[in-house]
Amino acid sequence: MKFAVLSDIHGNYPALKAVLEDAKRRGVDDFIAAGDYCLSGPWPNECIMALKEFPGKHVIRGNEERYLENLIGKDQSKWTDGQMQISYWNFRNIREENLNYVLSLPQKTAFECNGLKIHVAHSSDTFIGEYEFPHFGPGIFSKKYENIEVTPEMVRKDIHAILETDADFHARVAALEDGVYIFGHSHIQWSYKASDRNVLLVNPGSCGLPLDAIKDSLPYSILTVTEDGEISLEEIRIPFSMADYVEEVKKTTQYAEANIWSKVIFQELLTAREHLMFFLWFADAFANEMGDHQRPFTVETWEKAYEAWQLR
């Protein structure tokens, strides 16, 4: 059985379509998706409809879906701030049946394949606690690989140098029962197979918004489970022009109505590095310095913070 494993699409339907076509050419039997299908890219409806057509139902929701759920029943006349414009745009543009579907998805799931249990959650925190982000999260990689051309081999080597020598990580893995543990959330592709047990950790990376410093490519993984329950994993990256994608996004109403958010995401897409978290930190400090403690940020503060951030 061959599973295409993917996560963190973030409304980037052209990327999702490219990954699905590549997976089908490789003879994939089924798909596993680990959440975050909306926000940041302007094609959430197309992404959700593609999920509905997956042959299997190994699909869960991520943290971004919560932002949409929190808007249900709220007074839209009060949606006047700048910071949440991307959430408002998504809520207003995702069709009701698609929103209901994505919000009906479970937070996590588990199923068996040839006697092997496969667990799926959005974040690795579910399985190994708060480990991934402090050691090799996108913020760390953004600084580590600043102004460096990065290859998948480099990222894989650097991550495994951490994992192989960390007693704390090995203790966390030792606490897991045999099986496959799939997650996303960090937007960084990595995996780890225990040497003495049938335990495999899989983060396929983000096929819609990769943040592992590897430019113009889309990551996903292929998990193979034999009839005897043996497992193997192939980490895939396919070429994709982020510059072309950015130009297409500029033609959409998302770009007009959630302009600042879209521009920050463009920086992430074009560099494959974290920017949004750094901008939010900057905006918070900028607003506090101006004596503005309103959150979410007003349109004026949001726009002025972005202008100042560009000049820093």
MIGURO-500366 format. One record per residue (C-alpha): residue in three letters; x, y, z. Coordinates in nm, 3 decimals, padded with zeros to 5 digits. Layout:
+------+---------+---------+---------+
| type |    east |   north |      up |
+------+---------+---------+---------+
|  ALA |       X |       Y |       Z |
...
+------+---------+---------+---------+
***
This chain:
+------+---------+---------+---------+
| type |    east |   north |      up |
+------+---------+---------+---------+
|  MET |  00.000 |  00.000 |  00.000 |
|  LYS |  00.140 |  00.339 | -00.102 |
|  PHE |  00.021 |  00.656 |  00.070 |
|  ALA |  00.095 |  01.010 | -00.042 |
|  VAL |  00.144 |  01.210 |  00.279 |
|  LEU |  00.096 |  01.587 |  00.264 |
|  SER |  00.016 |  01.880 |  00.489 |
|  ASP | -00.019 |  02.258 |  00.518 |
|  ILE | -00.166 |  02.346 |  00.179 |
|  HIS | -00.281 |  02.693 |  00.290 |
|  GLY | -00.506 |  02.766 | -00.006 |
|  ASN | -00.231 |  02.703 | -00.265 |
|  TYR | -00.431 |  02.495 | -00.511 |
|  PRO | -00.175 |  02.510 | -00.796 |
|  ALA |  00.078 |  02.349 | -00.560 |
|  LEU | -00.170 |  02.089 | -00.436 |
|  LYS | -00.266 |  02.003 | -00.793 |
|  ALA |  00.100 |  01.955 | -00.887 |
|  VAL |  00.159 |  01.727 | -00.587 |
|  LEU | -00.152 |  01.519 | -00.657 |
|  GLU | -00.056 |  01.472 | -01.022 |
|  ASP |  00.297 |  01.370 | -00.924 |
|  ALA |  00.170 |  01.126 | -00.663 |
|  LYS | -00.068 |  00.963 | -00.909 |
|  ARG |  00.215 |  00.919 | -01.160 |
|  ARG |  00.406 |  00.735 | -00.888 |
|  GLY |  00.123 |  00.488 | -00.838 |
|  VAL | -00.004 |  00.608 | -00.502 |
|  ASP | -00.305 |  00.415 | -00.367 |
|  ASP | -00.431 |  00.657 | -00.104 |
|  PHE | -00.370 |  00.995 |  00.055 |
|  ILE | -00.309 |  01.117 |  00.409 |
|  ALA | -00.350 |  01.489 |  00.481 |
|  ALA | -00.245 |  01.647 |  00.811 |
|  GLY | -00.432 |  01.978 |  00.816 |
|  ASP | -00.417 |  02.351 |  00.734 |
|  TYR | -00.596 |  02.369 |  00.400 |
|  CYS | -00.697 |  02.738 |  00.412 |
|  LEU | -00.553 |  03.085 |  00.483 |
|  SER | -00.262 |  03.249 |  00.300 |
|  GLY | -00.351 |  03.128 | -00.051 |
|  PRO | -00.663 |  03.237 | -00.243 |
|  TRP | -00.799 |  02.898 | -00.354 |
|  PRO | -00.940 |  02.737 | -00.036 |
|  ASN | -01.251 |  02.608 | -00.211 |
|  GLU | -01.050 |  02.422 | -00.473 |
|  CYS | -00.823 |  02.274 | -00.205 |
|  ILE | -01.114 |  02.153 |  00.006 |
|  MET | -01.292 |  02.003 | -00.295 |
|  ALA | -00.975 |  01.814 | -00.382 |
|  LEU | -00.968 |  01.672 | -00.029 |
|  LYS | -01.324 |  01.549 | -00.070 |
|  GLU | -01.217 |  01.347 | -00.374 |
|  PHE | -00.933 |  01.162 | -00.197 |
|  PRO | -00.995 |  00.786 | -00.228 |
|  GLY | -00.946 |  00.740 |  00.148 |
|  LYS | -01.064 |  00.952 |  00.435 |
|  HIS | -00.736 |  00.985 |  00.622 |
|  VAL | -00.781 |  01.361 |  00.645 |
|  ILE | -00.769 |  01.572 |  00.960 |
|  ARG | -00.796 |  01.943 |  01.036 |
|  GLY | -00.518 |  02.177 |  01.144 |
|  ASN | -00.484 |  02.488 |  01.358 |
|  GLU | -00.578 |  02.728 |  01.077 |
|  GLU | -00.926 |  02.578 |  01.054 |
|  ARG | -00.984 |  02.696 |  01.412 |
|  TYR | -00.962 |  03.062 |  01.300 |
|  LEU | -01.257 |  03.004 |  01.068 |
|  GLU | -01.455 |  02.813 |  01.329 |
|  ASN | -01.413 |  03.101 |  01.574 |
|  LEU | -01.585 |  03.339 |  01.329 |
|  ILE | -01.908 |  03.142 |  01.308 |
|  GLY | -02.199 |  03.349 |  01.437 |
|  LYS | -01.990 |  03.662 |  01.487 |
|  ASP | -02.106 |  04.013 |  01.387 |
|  GLN | -01.933 |  04.080 |  01.055 |
|  SER | -01.993 |  04.454 |  01.084 |
|  LYS | -01.722 |  04.453 |  01.350 |
|  TRP | -01.465 |  04.293 |  01.119 |
|  THR | -01.284 |  04.620 |  01.060 |
|  ASP | -00.932 |  04.548 |  01.186 |
|  GLY | -00.631 |  04.491 |  00.963 |
|  GLN | -00.472 |  04.188 |  01.124 |
|  MET | -00.756 |  03.940 |  01.069 |
|  GLN | -00.840 |  04.039 |  00.712 |
|  ILE | -00.712 |  03.706 |  00.578 |
|  SER | -00.947 |  03.512 |  00.807 |
|  TYR | -01.242 |  03.734 |  00.714 |
|  TRP | -01.168 |  03.692 |  00.344 |
|  ASN | -01.158 |  03.314 |  00.379 |
|  PHE | -01.475 |  03.298 |  00.586 |
|  ARG | -01.663 |  03.507 |  00.331 |
|  ASN | -01.532 |  03.322 |  00.027 |
|  ILE | -01.532 |  02.957 |  00.130 |
|  ARG | -01.860 |  02.799 |  00.024 |
|  GLU | -02.078 |  02.683 |  00.311 |
|  GLU | -02.064 |  02.315 |  00.219 |
|  ASN | -01.685 |  02.331 |  00.198 |
|  LEU | -01.654 |  02.513 |  00.531 |
|  ASN | -01.884 |  02.260 |  00.697 |
|  TYR | -01.676 |  01.975 |  00.556 |
|  VAL | -01.339 |  02.104 |  00.669 |
|  LEU | -01.472 |  02.194 |  01.015 |
|  SER | -01.622 |  01.846 |  01.050 |
|  LEU | -01.280 |  01.683 |  01.016 |
|  PRO | -01.131 |  01.525 |  01.330 |
|  GLN | -00.837 |  01.675 |  01.519 |
|  LYS | -00.651 |  01.344 |  01.484 |
|  THR | -00.707 |  00.994 |  01.356 |
|  ALA | -00.553 |  00.647 |  01.360 |
|  PHE | -00.606 |  00.346 |  01.135 |
|  GLU | -00.443 |  00.013 |  01.058 |
|  CYS | -00.276 | -00.099 |  00.736 |
|  ASN | -00.148 | -00.455 |  00.709 |
|  GLY | -00.133 | -00.482 |  01.086 |
|  LEU |  00.054 | -00.153 |  01.130 |
|  LYS | -00.108 |  00.135 |  01.315 |
|  ILE | -00.080 |  00.476 |  01.150 |
|  HIS | -00.146 |  00.785 |  01.363 |
|  VAL | -00.218 |  01.131 |  01.216 |
|  ALA | -00.228 |  01.467 |  01.396 |
|  HIS | -00.147 |  01.818 |  01.285 |
|  SER |  00.145 |  01.882 |  01.521 |
|  SER |  00.428 |  01.661 |  01.641 |
|  ASP |  00.347 |  01.794 |  01.991 |
|  THR |  00.066 |  01.537 |  01.997 |
|  PHE |  00.319 |  01.253 |  01.985 |
|  ILE |  00.654 |  01.376 |  02.120 |
|  GLY |  00.561 |  01.694 |  02.304 |
|  GLU |  00.710 |  02.037 |  02.242 |
|  TYR |  01.032 |  01.936 |  02.072 |
|  GLU |  01.032 |  02.017 |  01.701 |
|  PHE |  01.000 |  02.398 |  01.697 |
|  PRO |  01.265 |  02.473 |  01.963 |
|  HIS |  01.521 |  02.254 |  01.784 |
|  PHE |  01.460 |  02.303 |  01.411 |
|  GLY |  01.147 |  02.507 |  01.359 |
|  PRO |  01.105 |  02.753 |  01.069 |
|  GLY |  01.216 |  03.049 |  01.282 |
|  ILE |  01.542 |  02.874 |  01.368 |
|  PHE |  01.598 |  02.765 |  01.008 |
|  SER |  01.535 |  03.118 |  00.884 |
|  LYS |  01.829 |  03.244 |  01.091 |
|  LYS |  02.047 |  02.936 |  01.044 |
|  TYR |  02.018 |  02.941 |  00.665 |
|  GLU |  02.005 |  03.316 |  00.614 |
|  ASN |  02.157 |  03.407 |  00.274 |
|  ILE |  02.260 |  03.044 |  00.213 |
|  GLU |  02.158 |  02.826 | -00.079 |
|  VAL |  02.003 |  02.520 |  00.082 |
|  THR |  01.952 |  02.166 | -00.048 |
|  PRO |  01.726 |  01.888 |  00.086 |
|  GLU |  02.037 |  01.687 |  00.171 |
|  MET |  02.169 |  01.973 |  00.386 |
|  VAL |  01.843 |  02.004 |  00.578 |
|  ARG |  01.818 |  01.628 |  00.626 |
|  LYS |  02.175 |  01.607 |  00.753 |
|  ASP |  02.135 |  01.898 |  00.996 |
|  ILE |  01.812 |  01.763 |  01.144 |
|  HIS |  01.947 |  01.411 |  01.186 |
|  ALA |  02.260 |  01.548 |  01.351 |
|  ILE |  02.027 |  01.681 |  01.621 |
|  LEU |  01.803 |  01.376 |  01.648 |
|  GLU |  02.071 |  01.110 |  01.654 |
|  THR |  02.259 |  01.262 |  01.948 |
|  ASP |  01.972 |  01.389 |  02.165 |
|  ALA |  01.890 |  01.159 |  02.458 |
|  ASP |  01.573 |  01.357 |  02.530 |
|  PHE |  01.441 |  01.295 |  02.179 |
|  HIS |  01.520 |  00.923 |  02.203 |
|  ALA |  01.336 |  00.903 |  02.534 |
|  ARG |  01.030 |  01.060 |  02.373 |
|  VAL |  01.041 |  00.813 |  02.084 |
|  ALA |  01.089 |  00.521 |  02.324 |
|  ALA |  00.757 |  00.613 |  02.489 |
|  LEU |  00.569 |  00.555 |  02.161 |
|  GLU |  00.416 |  00.223 |  02.064 |
|  ASP |  00.521 |  00.070 |  01.733 |
|  GLY |  00.364 |  00.244 |  01.435 |
|  VAL |  00.382 |  00.544 |  01.203 |
|  TYR |  00.328 |  00.894 |  01.338 |
|  ILE |  00.235 |  01.158 |  01.079 |
|  PHE |  00.211 |  01.533 |  01.140 |
|  GLY |  00.283 |  01.869 |  00.975 |
|  HIS |  00.252 |  02.224 |  01.114 |
|  SER |  00.622 |  02.323 |  01.108 |
|  HIS |  00.635 |  02.347 |  00.725 |
|  ILE |  00.967 |  02.157 |  00.735 |
|  GLN |  01.003 |  01.813 |  00.580 |
|  TRP |  01.174 |  01.554 |  00.797 |
|  SER |  01.144 |  01.197 |  00.917 |
|  TYR |  01.299 |  00.964 |  01.169 |
|  LYS |  01.300 |  00.582 |  01.182 |
|  ALA |  01.394 |  00.419 |  01.512 |
|  SER |  01.683 |  00.179 |  01.467 |
|  ASP |  01.560 | -00.088 |  01.706 |
|  ARG |  01.180 | -00.067 |  01.671 |
|  ASN |  00.911 | -00.030 |  01.407 |
|  VAL |  00.852 |  00.341 |  01.484 |
|  LEU |  00.856 |  00.602 |  01.210 |
|  LEU |  00.797 |  00.978 |  01.248 |
|  VAL |  00.693 |  01.162 |  00.932 |
|  ASN |  00.656 |  01.533 |  00.863 |
|  PRO |  00.595 |  01.571 |  00.487 |
|  GLY |  00.658 |  01.947 |  00.504 |
|  SER |  00.423 |  02.205 |  00.358 |
|  CYS |  00.325 |  02.149 | -00.004 |
|  GLY |  00.161 |  02.492 | -00.015 |
|  LEU |  00.398 |  02.711 |  00.186 |
|  PRO |  00.735 |  02.539 |  00.253 |
|  LEU |  00.958 |  02.711 |  00.509 |
|  ASP |  01.268 |  02.491 |  00.507 |
|  ALA |  01.477 |  02.736 |  00.300 |
|  ILE |  01.463 |  02.516 | -00.013 |
|  LYS |  01.335 |  02.744 | -00.287 |
|  ASP |  01.092 |  02.670 | -00.569 |
|  SER |  01.003 |  02.315 | -00.472 |
|  LEU |  00.706 |  02.140 | -00.312 |
|  PRO |  00.763 |  01.869 | -00.051 |
|  TYR |  00.552 |  01.566 |  00.026 |
|  SER |  00.628 |  01.208 |  00.123 |
|  ILE |  00.531 |  00.861 |  00.007 |
|  LEU |  00.479 |  00.597 |  00.275 |
|  THR |  00.482 |  00.233 |  00.166 |
|  VAL |  00.348 | -00.044 |  00.389 |
|  THR |  00.408 | -00.401 |  00.271 |
|  GLU |  00.173 | -00.693 |  00.332 |
|  ASP |  00.402 | -00.796 |  00.618 |
|  GLY |  00.374 | -00.455 |  00.782 |
|  GLU |  00.721 | -00.339 |  00.681 |
|  ILE |  00.751 |  00.035 |  00.621 |
|  SER |  00.958 |  00.258 |  00.397 |
|  LEU |  00.946 |  00.628 |  00.324 |
|  GLU |  01.044 |  00.840 |  00.025 |
|  GLU |  01.074 |  01.218 |  00.067 |
|  ILE |  00.968 |  01.387 | -00.255 |
|  ARG |  01.028 |  01.741 | -00.381 |
|  ILE |  00.890 |  01.860 | -00.712 |
|  PRO |  00.981 |  02.187 | -00.892 |
|  PHE |  00.738 |  02.476 | -00.870 |
|  SER |  00.774 |  02.844 | -00.963 |
|  MET |  00.679 |  03.049 | -00.658 |
|  ALA |  00.729 |  03.371 | -00.857 |
|  ASP |  00.463 |  03.265 | -01.108 |
|  TYR |  00.231 |  03.166 | -00.825 |
|  VAL |  00.275 |  03.504 | -00.656 |
|  GLU |  00.178 |  03.682 | -00.978 |
|  GLU | -00.142 |  03.478 | -00.996 |
|  VAL | -00.230 |  03.560 | -00.635 |
|  LYS | -00.195 |  03.932 | -00.713 |
|  LYS | -00.491 |  03.902 | -00.951 |
|  THR | -00.728 |  03.781 | -00.678 |
|  THR | -00.961 |  03.954 | -00.435 |
|  GLN | -00.757 |  03.810 | -00.147 |
|  TYR | -00.464 |  04.027 | -00.250 |
|  ALA | -00.689 |  04.333 | -00.257 |
|  GLU | -00.870 |  04.263 |  00.071 |
|  ALA | -00.587 |  04.108 |  00.276 |
|  ASN | -00.302 |  04.296 |  00.114 |
|  ILE | -00.045 |  04.312 |  00.394 |
|  TRP | -00.089 |  03.948 |  00.490 |
|  SER | -00.054 |  03.847 |  00.126 |
|  LYS |  00.266 |  04.050 |  00.086 |
|  VAL |  00.427 |  03.891 |  00.391 |
|  ILE |  00.331 |  03.548 |  00.262 |
|  PHE |  00.490 |  03.640 | -00.073 |
|  GLN |  00.819 |  03.690 |  00.110 |
|  GLU |  00.783 |  03.345 |  00.262 |
|  LEU |  00.697 |  03.185 | -00.070 |
|  LEU |  00.985 |  03.347 | -00.257 |
|  THR |  01.249 |  03.275 |  00.010 |
|  ALA |  01.107 |  02.952 |  00.160 |
|  ARG |  01.181 |  03.105 |  00.500 |
|  GLU |  00.978 |  03.226 |  00.798 |
|  HIS |  00.870 |  03.592 |  00.785 |
|  LEU |  00.516 |  03.609 |  00.924 |
|  MET |  00.611 |  03.530 |  01.283 |
|  PHE |  00.885 |  03.792 |  01.274 |
|  PHE |  00.647 |  04.051 |  01.129 |
|  LEU |  00.384 |  03.983 |  01.396 |
|  TRP |  00.647 |  04.031 |  01.667 |
|  PHE |  00.762 |  04.352 |  01.501 |
|  ALA |  00.405 |  04.481 |  01.465 |
|  ASP |  00.335 |  04.416 |  01.831 |
|  ALA |  00.646 |  04.607 |  01.943 |
|  PHE |  00.572 |  04.885 |  01.691 |
|  ALA |  00.215 |  04.930 |  01.818 |
|  ASN |  00.324 |  04.928 |  02.182 |
|  GLU |  00.585 |  05.194 |  02.110 |
|  MET |  00.312 |  05.406 |  01.952 |
|  GLY |  00.095 |  05.358 |  02.260 |
|  ASP | -00.155 |  05.149 |  02.063 |
|  HIS | -00.261 |  04.843 |  02.264 |
|  GLN | -00.563 |  04.745 |  02.055 |
|  ARG | -00.555 |  04.386 |  01.933 |
|  PRO | -00.619 |  04.270 |  01.669 |
|  PHE | -00.426 |  04.557 |  01.510 |
|  THR | -00.626 |  04.835 |  01.345 |
|  VAL | -00.589 |  04.882 |  00.971 |
|  GLU | -00.381 |  05.197 |  01.026 |
|  THR | -00.141 |  05.031 |  01.272 |
|  TRP | -00.119 |  04.715 |  01.059 |
|  GLU | -00.026 |  04.912 |  00.748 |
|  LYS |  00.216 |  05.147 |  00.924 |
|  ALA |  00.386 |  04.853 |  01.094 |
|  TYR |  00.437 |  04.686 |  00.759 |
|  GLU |  00.585 |  05.003 |  00.608 |
|  ALA |  00.826 |  05.033 |  00.902 |
|  TRP |  00.912 |  04.662 |  00.881 |
|  GLN |  01.009 |  04.701 |  00.516 |
|  LEU |  01.243 |  04.987 |  00.602 |
|  ARG |  01.414 |  04.817 |  00.897 |
+------+---------+---------+---------+
***
